[in-house]
Amino acid sequence: MKKKMRRLIVLILAAMLLTSAAAAAQHSVFVVRHAERADGGAAGMSTSDPDLSDAGKARAQSLAAALKDAGITAIYVTEFKRTQQTAAPLATALGLQVTVVPSKDMAALIEKLKGTAGNALVIGHSNTVPEVIKQLGVADPVKLADTDYDFLFVVTAGSPASLVRLHYR
């Protein structure tokens, strides 16, 4: 009886290890648009590389709070201050260096994401977030308006990739 019990325990532990290894191999990419711009982004009134507004800084702090326990191992931003400032609170909290990828170099970003172990955060723009999600294998198109700052997309690798749409404040 003891041998059967030991064998059962060994089988259960082996199954748990295999299950956790498969889960660990599957990673997620969190994709957000940068937080609110100081210039408001209004046509004719916007600057080429504005800082975040006070509301944007608060949203960046909220993003850090929301993702602090999400297993983020890499953060990717564009060359613009607003994406870098959106990432800064989480990067500081996690002790991570932010990786800058040019906003027009989608191929380089996707390659970096494929080589990332663990979960990643991508902070983009209203016109790049939908393309990142598409390149990660999500078939349903995503659209962002110029006023959308509160979407948090979670893309989980798989065949096909899955997408969860969340809001954060």
Sequence and secondary structure as in RCSB ss.txt:
>XXXX:A:sequence
MKKKMRRLIVLILAAMLLTSAAAAAQHSVFVVRHAERADGGAAGMSTSDPDLSDAGKARAQSLAAALKDAGITAI
YVTEFKRTQQTAAPLATALGLQVTVVPSKDMAALIEKLKGTAGNALVIGHSNTVPEVIKQLGVADPVKLADTDYD
FLFVVTAGSPASLVRLHYR
>XXXX:A:secstr
 HHHHHHHHHHHHHHHHHHHHHHHHS EEEEEE   BTTTT TTT  SS  B HHHHHHHHHHHHHHTTS EEEE
EE SSHHHHHHHHHHHHHHT  EEE  TT HHHHHHHHHT  SEEEEEE TTTHHHHHHHTT  S     TT   
EEEEEE SSS EEEEEE  
